[in-house]
């Protein structure tokens, strides 16, 4: 997991973070593929005879360990993608003038982003209940959001 103290804002930094986390994922996936390949060649219960006896594990154990190493890296990639997606939605909201005129706190910003997301979805699809939702969001936001 990325240390929150070192997360950076902005499209470029967040896109680079996705690339970085994907590289970390590729490393553990490479280890998993190597384990699967070795098991395919020598069997699940084979061990590497060149390793010291106390460092040997079966290919089955190696695959299991490698699978477990993939999950945290997948989580990191998902978190980096989520942050990038939120940044992209914020950029769309700013481009369309849907951001708060005055910053009124995190809840207000989140509601403004929700409005941007709903409105963006409505551009592609006509939904009357979506228009009702926009009306409700606008009522909550009041004059704080320029349209």
C-alpha positions as a printed NumPy array, in Angstrom:
array([[  0.   ,   0.   ,   0.   ],
       [  1.246,   3.455,  -0.807],
       [  2.18 ,   5.618,   2.141],
       [ -0.369,   8.469,   2.251],
       [  2.394,  10.897,   3.203],
       [  3.914,  10.491,  -0.252],
       [  0.815,  10.568,  -2.456],
       [  0.834,  13.447,  -4.91 ],
       [ -2.057,  15.296,  -6.475],
       [ -2.539,  16.006, -10.142],
       [ -2.956,  13.993, -13.293],
       [  0.735,  13.509, -14.154],
       [  1.773,  12.299, -10.697],
       [ -1.217,   9.989, -10.401],
       [ -0.786,   8.526, -13.887],
       [  2.879,   7.88 , -13.048],
       [  1.76 ,   6.215,  -9.804],
       [ -0.442,   3.808, -11.797],
       [  2.551,   2.936, -13.992],
       [  4.762,   2.442, -10.924],
       [  2.253,   0.164,  -9.198],
       [  1.72 ,  -1.816, -12.427],
       [  5.482,  -2.408, -12.52 ],
       [  5.367,  -3.753,  -8.958],
       [  2.473,  -6.021,  -9.954],
       [  4.414,  -7.258, -12.981],
       [  7.276,  -8.361, -10.694],
       [  5.095, -10.591,  -8.534],
       [  3.176, -11.883, -11.565],
       [  6.55 , -12.794, -13.111],
       [  7.414, -14.831, -10.023],
       [  4.011, -16.56 , -10.188],
       [  4.484, -17.378, -13.875],
       [  7.963, -18.759, -13.174],
       [  6.547, -20.985, -10.42 ],
       [  3.743, -22.248, -12.66 ],
       [  6.205, -22.906, -15.488],
       [  8.589, -24.774, -13.199],
       [  5.715, -26.882, -11.86 ],
       [  4.656, -27.647, -15.425],
       [  8.126, -28.907, -16.233],
       [  9.   , -30.735, -13.006],
       [  5.711, -31.285, -11.149],
       [  3.995, -29.626,  -8.211],
       [  5.899, -31.574,  -5.558],
       [  9.37 , -31.083,  -7.052],
       [ 11.978, -28.941,  -5.278],
       [ 15.08 , -27.178,  -6.591],
       [ 17.976, -29.48 ,  -5.635],
       [ 20.487, -26.646,  -6.071],
       [ 19.083, -24.707,  -3.101],
       [ 20.249, -25.427,   0.465],
       [ 17.979, -27.962,   2.191],
       [ 16.582, -25.376,   4.615],
       [ 15.688, -23.043,   1.711],
       [ 13.868, -25.572,  -0.441],
       [ 10.146, -25.462,  -1.081],
       [  7.954, -27.484,  -3.372],
       [  6.683, -25.878,  -6.543],
       [  3.208, -26.158,  -4.989],
       [  4.341, -24.055,  -2.012],
       [  6.082, -21.587,  -4.338],
       [  2.904, -21.135,  -6.402],
       [  0.844, -20.641,  -3.234],
       [  3.316, -18.067,  -1.882],
       [  3.461, -16.285,  -5.252],
       [ -0.34 , -16.091,  -5.476],
       [ -0.501, -14.5  ,  -2.029],
       [  2.086, -11.912,  -3.097],
       [ -0.097, -10.838,  -6.032],
       [ -3.089,  -9.661,  -3.973],
       [ -1.45 ,  -6.711,  -2.143],
       [  0.011,  -5.488,  -5.438],
       [ -3.407,  -5.752,  -7.112],
       [ -4.84 ,  -3.668,  -4.26 ],
       [ -2.141,  -1.035,  -4.824],
       [ -2.937,  -0.878,  -8.54 ],
       [ -6.661,  -0.542,  -7.772],
       [ -6.008,   2.278,  -5.29 ],
       [ -3.789,   4.118,  -7.771],
       [ -6.427,   3.71 , -10.497],
       [ -9.174,   4.943,  -8.149],
       [ -7.184,   8.083,  -7.36 ],
       [ -6.519,   8.683, -11.055],
       [-10.2  ,   8.147, -11.912],
       [-11.229,  10.671,  -9.241],
       [ -8.714,  13.166, -10.623],
       [-10.063,  12.65 , -14.138],
       [-13.633,  13.218, -12.93 ],
       [-12.51 ,  16.348, -11.112],
       [-10.871,  17.598, -14.318],
       [-14.124,  16.971, -16.226],
       [-16.068,  18.778, -13.518],
       [-13.7  ,  21.746, -13.67 ],
       [-13.852,  21.814, -17.484],
       [-17.637,  21.903, -17.342],
       [-17.781,  24.499, -14.58 ],
       [-19.359,  22.155, -12.052],
       [-16.889,  22.76 ,  -9.251],
       [-17.807,  24.746,  -6.157],
       [-17.364,  28.489,  -6.519],
       [-16.303,  28.54 ,  -2.865],
       [-14.684,  25.527,  -1.228],
       [-17.13 ,  24.475,   1.461],
       [-15.366,  21.348,   2.696],
       [-14.939,  17.713,   1.685],
       [-18.65 ,  16.798,   1.714],
       [-19.451,  19.678,  -0.622],
       [-16.58 ,  18.733,  -2.953],
       [-17.703,  15.103,  -2.982],
       [-21.265,  16.085,  -3.822],
       [-19.968,  18.327,  -6.606],
       [-18.016,  15.407,  -8.036],
       [-21.103,  13.194,  -7.768],
       [-22.997,  15.828,  -9.738],
       [-20.264,  15.859, -12.38 ],
       [-20.367,  12.077, -12.637],
       [-24.178,  11.941, -12.953],
       [-24.234,  14.757, -15.494],
       [-21.442,  13.125, -17.493],
       [-23.383,   9.84 , -17.523],
       [-26.492,  11.679, -18.692],
       [-24.608,  13.067, -21.678],
       [-24.356,   9.545, -23.036],
       [-27.785,   8.298, -21.908],
       [-31.136,   9.999, -21.438],
       [-32.581,   9.079, -18.035],
       [-35.358,  11.057, -16.403],
       [-34.479,   9.727, -12.926],
       [-30.916,  10.958, -13.513],
       [-32.26 ,  14.434, -14.219],
       [-34.247,  14.228, -10.98 ],
       [-31.072,  13.276,  -9.135],
       [-29.277,  16.289, -10.625],
       [-32.1  ,  18.518,  -9.436],
       [-31.807,  17.09 ,  -5.905],
       [-28.021,  17.47 ,  -5.87 ],
       [-28.352,  21.06 ,  -7.101],
       [-30.825,  21.784,  -4.307],
       [-28.369,  20.501,  -1.704],
       [-25.428,  22.347,  -3.224],
       [-27.395,  25.562,  -3.591],
       [-25.566,  28.448,  -5.194],
       [-22.151,  26.937,  -4.387],
       [-21.856,  25.222,  -7.761],
       [-21.591,  27.195, -10.954],
       [-23.208,  25.538, -13.958]])
